[in-house]
Structures are given as C-alpha cells and as structure tokens.
Amino acid sequence: MTRRSKILGCGSYLPERVVTNAELTKTVDTSDEWIVERSGIRQRHIASDGQFTSDLALKAAERALEHASIKAENVDMVIVATTTPDNTFPATATKVQHNLGMTTGAAFDIQAVCSGFVFALSVADNMIKGGQADTIVVIGAETFSRILDWEDRGTCVLFGDGAGAVVLQASPDDVPNEDTITAQGILSTHIHSNGSSRDLLYVDGGPSSTQTVGHVRMVGREVFRHAVTNLANIVGETLDAHGLHSDDIDWLVPHQANKRILDSTARKLGISADRVVVTVDRHANTSAASIPLALDEAVKDGRIKRGDLVLMEAMGGGLTWGSGLVRW
C-alpha cells in the first residue's frame, strides 16, 4: 500500500516589533502612498536584536506541533526552508531540533529563497512516500531584515521577518486511484528553477565569493514579469496534472511578494479575489515563511476547512518556482 502525507497541523510566529510605512519614511526617501501603490504593503514585522531565525522557527514549530497534537519526541525529521540561517553551518534545522528536545531523527535546511517552503514540502512529501520518515515538521523561517540595504528603497520596504510551520504525517493511501483527488493530504508538488535568471534577484555576498553576508539586489520590473508568467504556468501545470480547473480550487495561498503580483496572477487564472489568501499588507514579503504564515492565518480564522482543496504557489530568487496541491 502506498503512503500519503497528511498535514495534521500548522503554526506561525511573527516578531513583536511592527514597522509601519510611516516609520520607514523617517529614514528612507519614500512615502506610505508610494509603498502601498507599488506593493500593497502597509507594515512588516522585524526581529529584535539577538532574535535569530532559529528562534522564530522554533516558536512556529512548537505551535504547529500543539495544533497537530503531536509531541516532539515523535517527530522523525525537521526541515527548515530559509535564506537567512543563524550560521553558515550547521543547519538552522539542527538548532530547532535540539531546542524541541529531539535526540533522534534528522534535521537539515533547504535554500530556494521565496520558493523554499514549497521545495521543503516537496522533499518532505517524498520522504514520507518513500518510507524514510513518518512524521516531519516543515518550517519556513526568515530574518530577511538582516540582509537588506536600508538605504535602497526599492527593496528594504518590501520585506519582513517571520516563520510558519506544518506537521506532516504518513497515512495509508487506501483510496481508489480514480478518487485520489478527494483524499486528504498532499496530492502533488511541482518544483522548477532557471539559473540563467539569477541576476534578477540575488544577494551580493556569500562565504565563497565575498566572505560577507551581502544585501538583496533586485531588478523589480523583470522579477514582476517572470513572477506573473511562472506562477500562472505552475498553477496550470498543477491543475492539468489532476484534470482540474481553477474553479475547483477552494483557496489559493500564494507567496506574499507583492499585491500587484497576487492580483495579476489571480486574474490570469480566473480565480476570484475572495478565494486568495492575502497577508502581504501586514506581513510584507517574508520569503520562505510567507506561505505557511498565510496558511496558518486562514486555517485559524476558519476560512480553510477540512476537505478544502488548497493550492500553494511561490517564486523566488534563482529563479525558482513551485506549487503544492493539498486536500486540507
């Protein structure tokens, strides 16, 4: 009998400090109107001094485990998607593993920038299907504020910090093949990358190249164009894989990069705005954390219910892009 990955619970964490657009105008040549018009962002959460990516990840993981009614001792694997690890090595996931009180299993990081959570979900799903783990905590966590150039108004106003997590567990897939779309769990994941476009969105530093952390650099107009096209294509690929139409999707949970990208993608797919989960106005772009943050909010406020068909999609630096289709 094959195995299916079910999402048993989710959790999230945002740093206490909230930075509004008005506050940014005191240090950056910008305005609230300019930021909202171009991105839809009104505020973002920023980690405090001494608060690390692992701290955010741990909080989200603990809340997801509580929501799933799973004890950390029963977790086989921790996967953290992050672009802003605590250290070059070891993996931030090992720190989370230790702080959860786990002494067995495996923990590692995945780096696919804003697509990181979808990539991590894909890896976890295949680990479970392959029998290498039964229970996995998948986390997207970022302190993106640490790699921003706070004098570059084209990037520093767009990002924020936060973490979100889900708990996956193996379940026997005893549903007849023709009815698999109705079964609870992860139905499929789809991931892509194109390294020829890396210079459109990157960090100008790293251990091997400059021995510095570096700052985010972005060609905004080109990233926008690629995002709308790639996200529409990945959604189409996902729907085609299951013989579905956009009307079959109950909720679209996209990467929260920019409100204009979300609106353009939804229009291109024919998905009404009231079926798109949007948090970018309050969270800004939290990179790998944005999808699980949005997912947790929609689950906890009752919008996403058991049995709903949920489509997650993201695009990030690399360029990378991907999707995950889940029967909640």
WOJOGI-V200861 format. One record per pair of residues at least 6 apart in sequence whose C-alpha atoms are under 7 Angstrom apart, sorted by the first residue. I is the first residue (numbers start at 1). J is the second residue. Records with the same first field share a line. If there is no record, write none. Layout:
# WOJOGI-V200861
I: J  J
This chain:
# WOJOGI-V200861
1: 172  173
2: 172  173
3: 129  170  171  172  173
4: 129  170  171  172  173  185  186
5: 125  128  168  169  170  171  185  186
6: 168  169  170  171  184  185  186
7: 166  167  168  169  185
8: 68  167  168  169
9: 64  65  67  68  166  167
10: 64  67  165  166  167  296
11: 60  61  63  64  164  165  166  296
12: 60  63  163  164  165  293  296
13: 56  59  60  162  163  164
14: 45  161  162  163
15: 45  46  47  162
16: 45
17: 45  46  47
18: 43  44  45  46
19: 43  44  45  46
20: 42  43  44
21: 31  32  42  43
22: 32
25: 31
28: 151  153
29: 153
30: 153
35: 41
36: 42
39: 258  259  260
40: 258  259  280  281
41: 280  281  282  284
42: 281  282
43: 281  282  283  284
44: 160  282  283  284
45: 160  161  283
46: 145  160  161
47: 143  161
52: 86  143
53: 84  85  86  141  142  143
54: 86  92  95  96
56: 141  162  163
57: 96  139  141  163
58: 96
60: 163  164  165
61: 137  139  165
64: 165  166  167
65: 71  167
68: 167
72: 100  101  102
73: 102
75: 135  136
76: 105  106  133  134  135  136
77: 105  106  107  133  135  136  137
78: 93  97  106  107  108  136  137  138
79: 93  107  108  109  120  137  138  139
80: 93  108  109  110  138  139  140  141
81: 109  110  111  116  117  120  139  140  141  288
82: 109  110  111  113  116  140  141  142  288
83: 111  113  142
84: 142  143  144
85: 92
86: 92
91: 108  109
92: 109
93: 107  108  109
94: 107  108
97: 107
110: 116  120
112: 119  316  320
113: 287  288  316  317
114: 287  288  314  315  316  317
115: 288  314  315  316  320  321  322
116: 288
117: 139  140  288  289
118: 322  323  324
119: 191
120: 138
121: 138
122: 189
124: 136
127: 133
128: 134  170
134: 169  170
135: 168  169  170
136: 167  168  169
137: 165  166  167  168
138: 165  166  167
139: 164  165  166
140: 163  164  165  288  289  292
141: 162  163  164  288  289
142: 161  162  163  286  287  288  289
143: 161  162
144: 159  160  161  286
145: 159  160  161
147: 213  214  215  216
148: 156  215  216
149: 156  215  216
150: 156
158: 284  285
159: 284  285  286
160: 283  284  285  286
161: 286
162: 286  289
163: 289  293
164: 289  292  293
165: 292
175: 183
181: 187
183: 327
184: 307  327  328
185: 326  327  328
186: 325  326  327
187: 325  326  327
188: 324  325
189: 323  324  325
190: 322  323  324
191: 321  322  323
192: 320  321  322
193: 318  319  320  321
194: 318  319  320
195: 318  319
197: 318  319
198: 317  318  319
200: 218  219  222  223
201: 217  218  219  317
202: 216  217  218  317
203: 214  215  216  217
204: 214  215  216  217
205: 211  212  213  214  215
206: 212  213  214
224: 261
227: 315
228: 261  264  265
231: 265  313  314  315
232: 265  268  269
234: 322  323
235: 323
239: 245
246: 269  270  271
249: 309  310  311
250: 275  308  309  310
251: 275  276  309  310  311
252: 275  276  277  310  311  312
253: 276  277  291  294  295  311  312  313
254: 291  312  313  314
255: 290  291  313  314
256: 279  280  284  285  290
257: 280  285
258: 280
259: 280
266: 272  273
277: 294  298
278: 294
279: 294
298: 304
299: 305
305: 328
306: 328
307: 327  328
308: 327  328
309: 326  327  328
310: 325  326  327  328
311: 324  325  326
312: 323  324  325
313: 322  323  324
314: 321  322  323
315: 321  322
